[in-house]
Amino acid sequence: MLKQTEGSHGVAEAIALCRPEVICAYPISPQTHIVEGLGEMVKAGELRAEYLNVESEFAAMSVAIGSSAAGARTYTATASQGLLFMVEAVYNASGLGLPIVMTVANRAIGAPINIWNDHTDTMSQRDCGWIQLFAETNQEAMDLHIQAFKLAEEMSLPVMVCMDGFILTHAYERLDVPSQEQVDAYLPPFEPRQVLDPAQPVSIGAMVGPEAFTEVRYLAHAKQMQALERIPELAEEFQQVFGREAGGLVRPYKMDGAETVVIALGSVLGTIKDVVDEMQEAGHSIGVLGITSFRPFPLDAIRAALKGAKRVVVLEKCFAVGVGGIVATNVRMALDGTGQEVLTVVAGLGGRSITKDSLTHTFLEAMDDKLGAMTFMDLDHGIVNRVLEHERKVRRSGPIAENVLRDVGTVASKIA
């Protein structure tokens, strides 16, 4: 059914169609509208589920662990600082192999405080053992949640569905909302591998010493590798039932014969595709590769997709301080030994606009071999240099964020 709706509300409808039995809710922008929507459905009797208002994000994940371990299909959502607050429990969920599905409405992490979109939050948890799937559009966000429940329950692994905060969560657009019959045909009733049964008592979260810890961790890796095979199969099954493509490991766009390929995750792919359309019309050899599955990382699929490309530009909304690009580092692993050039472009931090003009200029520089190994798109070098010079001269130079705000005139005084 076609419906004009907000991205968050569309995701809430998709989750409700998956028949979750326990929903753990703690509001934090920009995911709040998702759990609000689910709460309204539970209150109206449209969704039969235990809806638990908890006192923190840590409590939300702790309740999710308990309910999933007890054999209930479990869902929660978070963003930014909320994801960091629940980190201890996030690791426990994956270590226990619990099939929890969680939406992360991607948002920057402070300090300084910033509520707008980038990928710093989920990238900080890239090694926590959860599967991470990134949505390009609100339609894909809906579809990935339906696939996520099936993937989580088949693999007995938790899954994060990552969607860009505000850019997707608060955008109104036309979405194809599936029927309950379609979702039921795709997603079978939950049959948990782990159930807390008083008749057959077990303990979970047991202490594991050096004699077995390596094997436990290796098995977590092995299950992620198994998920690499299952994710494309689930996408094909989804297309058969729902009649549209969604999910998978990677999504190539106009890559036939492209000498330059741009790689990205999330909603920025839409803008990149518009730029590539225009550049191809102007005669430039350029294509796009979107990554849907960031964890597990599809090394082989990326290597195969990039065969023949002269250079790869990885545009990412996050970076590892003191090192460089996070996604680019993984792409370099995929291309090890090929000699293909991989360039990192950091853009959109803290919600800064990623414009078509800036992208076009950046891609042209890459094709002219004028782009450095790591570029911060639209960085104001004047501000940066003035702050660094101020710190060199003045020992008590003050917080960096406040100095930058003074320099741009957001607060009263200028740096002396």
Summary of the structure (lengths in Angstrom):
residues: 416
radius of gyration: 22.2
end to end distance: 60.2
largest distance: 72.8
contacts: 1410
relative contact order: 0.10
helix: 43%
strand: 18%
